[in-house]
Amino acid sequence: QVQLVESGGGLVQPGGSLRLSCAASGTIFSINAMGWYRQAPGKQRELVARITSGGSTNYADSAKGRFTISRDNAKNTVYLQMNSLKPEDTAVYYCNADKVKVSQWVFLDYWGQGTQVTVSS
């Protein structure tokens, strides 16, 4: 069984910064991509940023220039550095691990439990 454990959320003032972390544990041979998604009240879950095992990244337009995703493959951990936070960044942030190889022929996707980010003065 694979688990994703997120940390780093909280309350921050507009213009502030937060760093989210997500560590994957369990029987893991490899992970194709890891990413962060968010869901605000009344809205659909949306991609924030994603990074492949090779280091290729893609960002939502709203995150470009403010957020940076990084990954430690040896630790199966992904990070999201969020700077210049805005009230509209308020949401529950979810970690995702895509195509996790858990055995020779089995690849599964996993989600974390979510961490709340609130940007407010």
N, C-alpha and C positions, 0 to 999 in steps of 0.2 A: 504494500500500500504506500502510495506517495502522498505526502502532505506538503502544502505550501503555507508557510507562516510569514505573515506580513508584520511590519512594525514601522513606527516613525510618524504616524499620523498625529493630528492634534489641531489645536486652535492657534492661528497665527494672524497677525495684523496684515492688512493690505501692504504690498511691497516687501513682505518678509519672505523667508525661505524655509523649506522643509526638505528632509531627505527620507524617502521611503526605502525600506529594504524588504526583500522577499527571499526566503531560503527554502529550497526544495529538499526534502529528506525522504529516505526510503530506498527501495531497490531501484536504482536509476543507472542505466548504462549510458544514456546520452539524452540531451534535450535539444530539439531543433531550434526553437525560438522561445524567448520569454518576453513578456510584455506587461504593460499596465493599461488597464481600462478604468473608466469611471462612470458612475451613474448618479446623477443628481435627481432630487425628488421630482417625480412626474415626467422624467425623461428616460430615453433608452440608454442602455449601456453603450459607451463609445470608446474607441481606441484612443489612448493618449500617446503611447510610444511603444515600440517593439524593437527587439534586437535579436539577431540570429546568433548561432554558435560561432559563426565566422566574424561577427562584429558589425554586420550591416544593420543599419538602423533606419526606422521611418517614424515620423512624428505627425500627429494631428497638426493642422495649421495653427490651432490655438496654442499649441505647446512649443512651436518652433521659436528658437531664440531665447526661450525662458527655461525650458526643461531639458535635462540631459539624462539619457538612459545609459547605464553601463552594466557590465556583467562580469562576474568571476566564475568562469567555467569550472574551475577546480572545486569551488565551493557550492556550485549549483545555486548561485545567488545573483539576483538582479537588483539594481538600485535605480531610483529615480530622484535626481536632484531637481528640486523645483524652486526657482527664483522669481522675484517680481510677482508674487502671487496676487491674484485678483479675487474679489468676491465671487465672480462667476466660476472660479476653480473649485468652489465648495462642492463636495460630492463624496460618495464612498468610492475609494480607490481599490480595485481588485487586481491581484497579480494572476497572470496566466502563464502556464507552461504548455507549449505546443509540441505535439508528437514526441512525448516522453517514451523512450525505449525502456520498457520494464522487463522484457524478456526477448528471446531471439526474434520472435515474430510479432510481438505485441507492442503497439504504439498507442498511447492514450493521451488525452488532454486533461489538464487539471486546473482548478481555480482555487485561489485563496479565499479566506472568509471575509475579506474586505477590511479596510481601515478608513476611518472617517477623517476627512480633511475639511476644516472650516476656516474660511478666510473672512474675518470680520473685525471691525474696530470696536 
